[in-house]
Amino acid sequence: MYRVFNMGVGMIAVADKTKAAEIQEWIPERTFVIGELVEDNNKVQFVN
C-alpha cells in the first residue's frame, strides 16, 4: 500500500505545547507529538 497510496501522517493539530497532553486525552485514537515550532531567524530547524 505504501507504493500506491499516500500514507502520510494524517490529521495534524497545531497547539500550545503546554496543552498537548490535554488535547491528546480528548482524541480516542493513538496520537503522537511530531515536532515543535521554534523562532530561529528565518532558518529551518527540525526539533524532535
HTML snippet that shows the backbone in 3Dmol.js (N, CA, C, O; Angstrom):
<script src="https://3Dmol.org/build/3Dmol-min.js"></script>
<div id="view" style="width:600px;height:400px;position:relative"></div>
<script>
const pdb = `
ATOM      1  N   MET A   1       0.807  -1.186   0.000  1.00  0.00           N
ATOM      2  CA  MET A   1       0.000   0.000   0.000  1.00  0.00           C
ATOM      3  C   MET A   1       0.859   1.263   0.000  1.00  0.00           C
ATOM      4  O   MET A   1       0.453   2.274  -0.573  1.00  0.00           O
ATOM      5  N   TYR A   2       2.017   1.231   0.618  1.00  0.00           N
ATOM      6  CA  TYR A   2       2.855   2.419   0.674  1.00  0.00           C
ATOM      7  C   TYR A   2       3.331   2.859  -0.709  1.00  0.00           C
ATOM      8  O   TYR A   2       3.644   4.034  -0.900  1.00  0.00           O
ATOM      9  N   ARG A   3       3.393   1.948  -1.671  1.00  0.00           N
ATOM     10  CA  ARG A   3       3.807   2.310  -3.024  1.00  0.00           C
ATOM     11  C   ARG A   3       2.665   2.936  -3.820  1.00  0.00           C
ATOM     12  O   ARG A   3       2.906   3.719  -4.739  1.00  0.00           O
ATOM     13  N   VAL A   4       1.430   2.597  -3.477  1.00  0.00           N
ATOM     14  CA  VAL A   4       0.273   3.036  -4.254  1.00  0.00           C
ATOM     15  C   VAL A   4      -0.411   4.259  -3.638  1.00  0.00           C
ATOM     16  O   VAL A   4      -0.759   5.199  -4.352  1.00  0.00           O
ATOM     17  N   PHE A   5      -0.599   4.251  -2.345  1.00  0.00           N
ATOM     18  CA  PHE A   5      -1.366   5.302  -1.667  1.00  0.00           C
ATOM     19  C   PHE A   5      -0.458   6.239  -0.880  1.00  0.00           C
ATOM     20  O   PHE A   5       0.633   5.858  -0.455  1.00  0.00           O
ATOM     21  N   ASN A   6      -0.923   7.465  -0.694  1.00  0.00           N
ATOM     22  CA  ASN A   6      -0.210   8.414   0.153  1.00  0.00           C
ATOM     23  C   ASN A   6      -0.447   8.016   1.598  1.00  0.00           C
ATOM     24  O   ASN A   6      -1.548   8.199   2.117  1.00  0.00           O
ATOM     25  N   MET A   7       0.557   7.481   2.246  1.00  0.00           N
ATOM     26  CA  MET A   7       0.422   7.041   3.632  1.00  0.00           C
ATOM     27  C   MET A   7       1.073   8.077   4.561  1.00  0.00           C
ATOM     28  O   MET A   7       1.937   7.743   5.371  1.00  0.00           O
ATOM     29  N   GLY A   8       0.644   9.325   4.428  1.00  0.00           N
ATOM     30  CA  GLY A   8       1.202  10.438   5.205  1.00  0.00           C
ATOM     31  C   GLY A   8       0.858  10.351   6.677  1.00  0.00           C
ATOM     32  O   GLY A   8       0.412   9.310   7.158  1.00  0.00           O
ATOM     33  N   VAL A   9       1.063  11.437   7.386  1.00  0.00           N
ATOM     34  CA  VAL A   9       0.853  11.449   8.829  1.00  0.00           C
ATOM     35  C   VAL A   9      -0.614  11.567   9.217  1.00  0.00           C
ATOM     36  O   VAL A   9      -0.946  11.356  10.383  1.00  0.00           O
ATOM     37  N   GLY A  10      -1.494  11.891   8.296  1.00  0.00           N
ATOM     38  CA  GLY A  10      -2.913  12.006   8.634  1.00  0.00           C
ATOM     39  C   GLY A  10      -3.257  13.404   9.114  1.00  0.00           C
ATOM     40  O   GLY A  10      -2.702  14.385   8.619  1.00  0.00           O
ATOM     41  N   MET A  11      -4.168  13.502  10.074  1.00  0.00           N
ATOM     42  CA  MET A  11      -4.604  14.798  10.579  1.00  0.00           C
ATOM     43  C   MET A  11      -3.549  15.386  11.506  1.00  0.00           C
ATOM     44  O   MET A  11      -2.927  14.668  12.288  1.00  0.00           O
ATOM     45  N   ILE A  12      -3.355  16.689  11.413  1.00  0.00           N
ATOM     46  CA  ILE A  12      -2.383  17.382  12.247  1.00  0.00           C
ATOM     47  C   ILE A  12      -3.099  18.498  13.005  1.00  0.00           C
ATOM     48  O   ILE A  12      -3.917  19.221  12.436  1.00  0.00           O
ATOM     49  N   ALA A  13      -2.787  18.631  14.281  1.00  0.00           N
ATOM     50  CA  ALA A  13      -3.295  19.741  15.089  1.00  0.00           C
ATOM     51  C   ALA A  13      -2.094  20.530  15.595  1.00  0.00           C
ATOM     52  O   ALA A  13      -1.153  19.950  16.137  1.00  0.00           O
ATOM     53  N   VAL A  14      -2.123  21.840  15.422  1.00  0.00           N
ATOM     54  CA  VAL A  14      -1.059  22.703  15.925  1.00  0.00           C
ATOM     55  C   VAL A  14      -1.601  23.383  17.174  1.00  0.00           C
ATOM     56  O   VAL A  14      -2.636  24.047  17.131  1.00  0.00           O
ATOM     57  N   ALA A  15      -0.889  23.210  18.293  1.00  0.00           N
ATOM     58  CA  ALA A  15      -1.381  23.736  19.565  1.00  0.00           C
ATOM     59  C   ALA A  15      -0.218  24.119  20.462  1.00  0.00           C
ATOM     60  O   ALA A  15       0.927  23.741  20.215  1.00  0.00           O
ATOM     61  N   ASP A  16      -0.521  24.862  21.488  1.00  0.00           N
ATOM     62  CA  ASP A  16       0.464  25.216  22.504  1.00  0.00           C
ATOM     63  C   ASP A  16       0.971  23.936  23.161  1.00  0.00           C
ATOM     64  O   ASP A  16       0.175  23.072  23.531  1.00  0.00           O
ATOM     65  N   LYS A  17       2.298  23.806  23.310  1.00  0.00           N
ATOM     66  CA  LYS A  17       2.839  22.546  23.824  1.00  0.00           C
ATOM     67  C   LYS A  17       2.436  22.290  25.271  1.00  0.00           C
ATOM     68  O   LYS A  17       2.481  21.147  25.726  1.00  0.00           O
ATOM     69  N   THR A  18       2.044  23.331  26.002  1.00  0.00           N
ATOM     70  CA  THR A  18       1.588  23.112  27.378  1.00  0.00           C
ATOM     71  C   THR A  18       0.217  22.437  27.415  1.00  0.00           C
ATOM     72  O   THR A  18      -0.186  21.909  28.451  1.00  0.00           O
ATOM     73  N   LYS A  19      -0.493  22.452  26.303  1.00  0.00           N
ATOM     74  CA  LYS A  19      -1.823  21.837  26.215  1.00  0.00           C
ATOM     75  C   LYS A  19      -1.813  20.501  25.480  1.00  0.00           C
ATOM     76  O   LYS A  19      -2.860  19.866  25.358  1.00  0.00           O
ATOM     77  N   ALA A  20      -0.655  20.058  24.987  1.00  0.00           N
ATOM     78  CA  ALA A  20      -0.581  18.860  24.152  1.00  0.00           C
ATOM     79  C   ALA A  20      -1.154  17.624  24.846  1.00  0.00           C
ATOM     80  O   ALA A  20      -1.963  16.913  24.250  1.00  0.00           O
ATOM     81  N   ALA A  21      -0.761  17.358  26.066  1.00  0.00           N
ATOM     82  CA  ALA A  21      -1.240  16.166  26.773  1.00  0.00           C
ATOM     83  C   ALA A  21      -2.756  16.201  26.964  1.00  0.00           C
ATOM     84  O   ALA A  21      -3.429  15.181  26.821  1.00  0.00           O
ATOM     85  N   GLU A  22      -3.285  17.376  27.287  1.00  0.00           N
ATOM     86  CA  GLU A  22      -4.734  17.530  27.465  1.00  0.00           C
ATOM     87  C   GLU A  22      -5.478  17.262  26.160  1.00  0.00           C
ATOM     88  O   GLU A  22      -6.500  16.576  26.155  1.00  0.00           O
ATOM     89  N   ILE A  23      -4.973  17.795  25.068  1.00  0.00           N
ATOM     90  CA  ILE A  23      -5.600  17.593  23.760  1.00  0.00           C
ATOM     91  C   ILE A  23      -5.532  16.117  23.365  1.00  0.00           C
ATOM     92  O   ILE A  23      -6.501  15.575  22.834  1.00  0.00           O
ATOM     93  N   GLN A  24      -4.399  15.467  23.620  1.00  0.00           N
ATOM     94  CA  GLN A  24      -4.260  14.053  23.294  1.00  0.00           C
ATOM     95  C   GLN A  24      -5.279  13.204  24.042  1.00  0.00           C
ATOM     96  O   GLN A  24      -5.738  12.190  23.517  1.00  0.00           O
ATOM     97  N   GLU A  25      -5.638  13.598  25.251  1.00  0.00           N
ATOM     98  CA  GLU A  25      -6.642  12.857  26.022  1.00  0.00           C
ATOM     99  C   GLU A  25      -8.021  12.924  25.376  1.00  0.00           C
ATOM    100  O   GLU A  25      -8.810  11.989  25.514  1.00  0.00           O
ATOM    101  N   TRP A  26      -8.326  14.012  24.672  1.00  0.00           N
ATOM    102  CA  TRP A  26      -9.627  14.186  24.027  1.00  0.00           C
ATOM    103  C   TRP A  26      -9.802  13.280  22.818  1.00  0.00           C
ATOM    104  O   TRP A  26     -10.930  12.976  22.429  1.00  0.00           O
ATOM    105  N   ILE A  27      -8.690  12.842  22.215  1.00  0.00           N
ATOM    106  CA  ILE A  27      -8.738  12.096  20.955  1.00  0.00           C
ATOM    107  C   ILE A  27      -8.682  10.603  21.244  1.00  0.00           C
ATOM    108  O   ILE A  27      -7.724  10.139  21.862  1.00  0.00           O
ATOM    109  N   PRO A  28      -9.683   9.837  20.813  1.00  0.00           N
ATOM    110  CA  PRO A  28      -9.715   8.410  21.154  1.00  0.00           C
ATOM    111  C   PRO A  28      -8.654   7.566  20.441  1.00  0.00           C
ATOM    112  O   PRO A  28      -8.305   6.491  20.929  1.00  0.00           O
ATOM    113  N   GLU A  29      -8.134   8.024  19.304  1.00  0.00           N
ATOM    114  CA  GLU A  29      -7.104   7.271  18.588  1.00  0.00           C
ATOM    115  C   GLU A  29      -5.734   7.542  19.204  1.00  0.00           C
ATOM    116  O   GLU A  29      -5.558   8.503  19.953  1.00  0.00           O
ATOM    117  N   ARG A  30      -4.771   6.687  18.883  1.00  0.00           N
ATOM    118  CA  ARG A  30      -3.403   6.873  19.336  1.00  0.00           C
ATOM    119  C   ARG A  30      -2.822   8.118  18.667  1.00  0.00           C
ATOM    120  O   ARG A  30      -2.957   8.281  17.454  1.00  0.00           O
ATOM    121  N   THR A  31      -2.179   8.999  19.435  1.00  0.00           N
ATOM    122  CA  THR A  31      -1.637  10.246  18.901  1.00  0.00           C
ATOM    123  C   THR A  31      -0.154  10.383  19.256  1.00  0.00           C
ATOM    124  O   THR A  31       0.349   9.724  20.165  1.00  0.00           O
ATOM    125  N   PHE A  32       0.527  11.254  18.515  1.00  0.00           N
ATOM    126  CA  PHE A  32       1.957  11.480  18.710  1.00  0.00           C
ATOM    127  C   PHE A  32       2.263  12.961  18.578  1.00  0.00           C
ATOM    128  O   PHE A  32       1.641  13.650  17.770  1.00  0.00           O
ATOM    129  N   VAL A  33       3.197  13.453  19.350  1.00  0.00           N
ATOM    130  CA  VAL A  33       3.745  14.789  19.140  1.00  0.00           C
ATOM    131  C   VAL A  33       4.894  14.601  18.163  1.00  0.00           C
ATOM    132  O   VAL A  33       5.839  13.863  18.444  1.00  0.00           O
ATOM    133  N   ILE A  34       4.815  15.272  17.004  1.00  0.00           N
ATOM    134  CA  ILE A  34       5.816  15.007  15.954  1.00  0.00           C
ATOM    135  C   ILE A  34       6.772  16.166  15.722  1.00  0.00           C
ATOM    136  O   ILE A  34       7.658  16.060  14.874  1.00  0.00           O
ATOM    137  N   GLY A  35       6.622  17.260  16.441  1.00  0.00           N
ATOM    138  CA  GLY A  35       7.542  18.363  16.226  1.00  0.00           C
ATOM    139  C   GLY A  35       7.215  19.557  17.096  1.00  0.00           C
ATOM    140  O   GLY A  35       6.345  19.504  17.965  1.00  0.00           O
ATOM    141  N   GLU A  36       7.930  20.624  16.840  1.00  0.00           N
ATOM    142  CA  GLU A  36       7.788  21.844  17.624  1.00  0.00           C
ATOM    143  C   GLU A  36       8.166  23.023  16.739  1.00  0.00           C
ATOM    144  O   GLU A  36       9.128  22.940  15.975  1.00  0.00           O
ATOM    145  N   LEU A  37       7.423  24.116  16.832  1.00  0.00           N
ATOM    146  CA  LEU A  37       7.754  25.338  16.106  1.00  0.00           C
ATOM    147  C   LEU A  37       8.651  26.180  16.992  1.00  0.00           C
ATOM    148  O   LEU A  37       8.359  26.405  18.167  1.00  0.00           O
ATOM    149  N   VAL A  38       9.756  26.645  16.406  1.00  0.00           N
ATOM    150  CA  VAL A  38      10.690  27.486  17.159  1.00  0.00           C
ATOM    151  C   VAL A  38      11.068  28.699  16.327  1.00  0.00           C
ATOM    152  O   VAL A  38      11.085  28.624  15.099  1.00  0.00           O
ATOM    153  N   GLU A  39      11.372  29.809  16.975  1.00  0.00           N
ATOM    154  CA  GLU A  39      11.824  31.010  16.278  1.00  0.00           C
ATOM    155  C   GLU A  39      13.330  30.903  16.078  1.00  0.00           C
ATOM    156  O   GLU A  39      14.067  30.624  17.024  1.00  0.00           O
ATOM    157  N   ASP A  40      13.795  31.129  14.827  1.00  0.00           N
ATOM    158  CA  ASP A  40      15.219  30.950  14.552  1.00  0.00           C
ATOM    159  C   ASP A  40      15.683  31.786  13.366  1.00  0.00           C
ATOM    160  O   ASP A  40      16.307  31.239  12.455  1.00  0.00           O
ATOM    161  N   ASN A  41      15.411  33.066  13.338  1.00  0.00           N
ATOM    162  CA  ASN A  41      15.931  33.989  12.320  1.00  0.00           C
ATOM    163  C   ASN A  41      15.816  33.482  10.887  1.00  0.00           C
ATOM    164  O   ASN A  41      16.811  33.466  10.161  1.00  0.00           O
ATOM    165  N   ASN A  42      14.626  33.068  10.467  1.00  0.00           N
ATOM    166  CA  ASN A  42      14.334  32.637   9.100  1.00  0.00           C
ATOM    167  C   ASN A  42      15.084  31.391   8.649  1.00  0.00           C
ATOM    168  O   ASN A  42      15.295  31.206   7.450  1.00  0.00           O
ATOM    169  N   LYS A  43      15.479  30.554   9.558  1.00  0.00           N
ATOM    170  CA  LYS A  43      16.127  29.290   9.221  1.00  0.00           C
ATOM    171  C   LYS A  43      15.157  28.155   9.483  1.00  0.00           C
ATOM    172  O   LYS A  43      14.249  28.291  10.304  1.00  0.00           O
ATOM    173  N   VAL A  44      15.334  27.049   8.803  1.00  0.00           N
ATOM    174  CA  VAL A  44      14.519  25.857   9.047  1.00  0.00           C
ATOM    175  C   VAL A  44      15.268  24.972  10.031  1.00  0.00           C
ATOM    176  O   VAL A  44      16.446  24.673   9.840  1.00  0.00           O
ATOM    177  N   GLN A  45      14.579  24.559  11.079  1.00  0.00           N
ATOM    178  CA  GLN A  45      15.209  23.716  12.090  1.00  0.00           C
ATOM    179  C   GLN A  45      14.218  22.649  12.497  1.00  0.00           C
ATOM    180  O   GLN A  45      13.088  22.966  12.869  1.00  0.00           O
ATOM    181  N   PHE A  46      14.617  21.393  12.435  1.00  0.00           N
ATOM    182  CA  PHE A  46      13.758  20.299  12.868  1.00  0.00           C
ATOM    183  C   PHE A  46      14.116  19.954  14.297  1.00  0.00           C
ATOM    184  O   PHE A  46      15.277  19.688  14.609  1.00  0.00           O
ATOM    185  N   VAL A  47      13.114  19.960  15.168  1.00  0.00           N
ATOM    186  CA  VAL A  47      13.326  19.675  16.592  1.00  0.00           C
ATOM    187  C   VAL A  47      12.459  18.494  16.966  1.00  0.00           C
ATOM    188  O   VAL A  47      11.251  18.522  16.732  1.00  0.00           O
ATOM    189  N   ASN A  48      13.038  17.466  17.535  1.00  0.00           N
ATOM    190  CA  ASN A  48      12.260  16.291  17.986  1.00  0.00           C
ATOM    191  C   ASN A  48      12.022  16.350  19.449  1.00  0.00           C
ATOM    192  O   ASN A  48      11.389  15.455  20.009  1.00  0.00           O
TER     193      ASN A  48
END
`;
const viewer = $3Dmol.createViewer("view");
viewer.addModel(pdb, "pdb");
viewer.setStyle({}, {cartoon: {color: "spectrum"}});
viewer.zoomTo();
viewer.render();
</script>
